[in-house]
Amino acid sequence: GAYLSLFETTTGVSPVKICGKPNPSMILGVIEELGIDPKRCAMVGDRIYTDMAMAEASGVHGILVLSGEATADDALSSGVHISMVVPSVDSLCI
């Protein structure tokens, strides 16, 4: 957001398209290029308002790791669909 504001202010031009999180095009382009069904994919992240919001908007599973910014209480009260909540990325390993 800060960089976007900087570019808009210095150039006087607003962006036509924003590709950062939580915009679904950030992940859907790769998924489509690989020919994978979004329902078979997952976004792993520690932020609800960016990572999990992007997962929800993209139709992929959102896996929230609690080793970063979000807490279990945040996940319950967010209103964002989260497919799975885990303590850390390491807990996803077999």
C-alpha positions as CSV (number, residue, x, y, z in Angstrom):
1,G,0.0,0.0,0.0
2,A,2.8,2.5,0.9
3,Y,4.7,1.8,-2.3
4,L,1.5,2.1,-4.4
5,S,0.7,5.4,-2.8
6,L,4.3,6.6,-3.6
7,F,4.0,5.6,-7.3
8,E,0.5,7.2,-7.6
9,T,1.7,10.4,-6.0
10,T,4.9,10.7,-8.0
11,T,3.4,9.7,-11.4
12,G,-0.1,11.0,-11.0
13,V,-1.4,7.8,-12.5
14,S,-3.5,5.2,-10.7
15,P,-2.9,1.5,-11.4
16,V,-5.1,-0.4,-13.9
17,K,-4.7,-3.7,-12.1
18,I,-3.3,-4.6,-8.7
19,C,-1.7,-8.0,-8.4
20,G,-0.8,-8.3,-4.8
21,K,-2.5,-10.2,-2.0
22,P,-5.4,-10.6,-1.5
23,N,-6.1,-10.3,-5.3
24,P,-6.9,-13.8,-6.5
25,S,-5.2,-13.2,-9.9
26,M,-1.9,-13.5,-8.0
27,I,-2.4,-17.3,-7.5
28,L,-5.0,-18.1,-10.2
29,G,-2.7,-17.3,-13.0
30,V,-0.2,-19.9,-11.9
31,I,-2.9,-22.5,-11.1
32,E,-4.5,-22.0,-14.6
33,E,-1.1,-22.2,-16.3
34,L,-0.4,-25.5,-14.6
35,G,-3.9,-26.8,-15.5
36,I,-4.8,-27.6,-11.9
37,D,-8.3,-27.4,-10.4
38,P,-8.2,-24.6,-7.7
39,K,-10.2,-26.9,-5.3
40,R,-7.1,-29.2,-5.3
41,C,-4.8,-26.4,-4.2
42,A,-4.0,-24.7,-0.9
43,M,-2.6,-21.4,0.2
44,V,-0.5,-21.6,3.3
45,G,0.0,-18.4,5.2
46,D,0.0,-16.6,8.6
47,R,-2.2,-13.6,7.8
48,I,-6.0,-13.8,7.6
49,Y,-6.6,-10.4,5.8
50,T,-4.1,-11.2,3.0
51,D,-3.2,-14.9,2.7
52,M,-6.5,-16.5,3.8
53,A,-8.6,-13.8,2.1
54,M,-6.7,-14.6,-1.1
55,A,-7.3,-18.3,-0.7
56,E,-11.0,-17.7,-0.1
57,A,-11.3,-15.4,-3.2
58,S,-9.4,-17.8,-5.3
59,G,-11.4,-20.9,-4.4
60,V,-8.4,-22.7,-3.0
61,H,-8.0,-24.1,0.5
62,G,-6.6,-21.8,3.1
63,I,-4.2,-23.2,5.6
64,L,-3.5,-20.8,8.4
65,V,-0.3,-21.3,10.4
66,L,-0.2,-19.9,13.9
67,S,3.5,-19.3,13.9
68,G,3.2,-15.8,12.6
69,E,0.7,-13.0,12.9
70,A,-2.7,-14.6,13.4
71,T,-4.0,-16.4,16.5
72,A,-6.6,-19.2,16.8
73,D,-9.0,-16.6,18.2
74,D,-8.4,-14.4,15.1
75,A,-9.3,-17.4,12.9
76,L,-12.6,-18.0,14.8
77,S,-13.7,-14.4,14.6
78,S,-12.4,-13.4,11.2
79,G,-15.4,-14.3,9.1
80,V,-13.0,-15.6,6.4
81,H,-13.3,-19.3,5.5
82,I,-10.2,-21.1,6.6
83,S,-9.9,-24.8,5.7
84,M,-7.3,-25.7,8.3
85,V,-5.5,-24.1,11.2
86,V,-2.1,-25.6,12.2
87,P,0.6,-24.5,14.7
88,S,3.4,-24.2,12.2
89,V,4.4,-25.1,8.7
90,D,6.5,-27.8,10.2
91,S,3.3,-29.5,11.4
92,L,2.3,-30.0,7.8
93,C,5.3,-32.3,7.2
94,I,4.9,-36.1,7.4
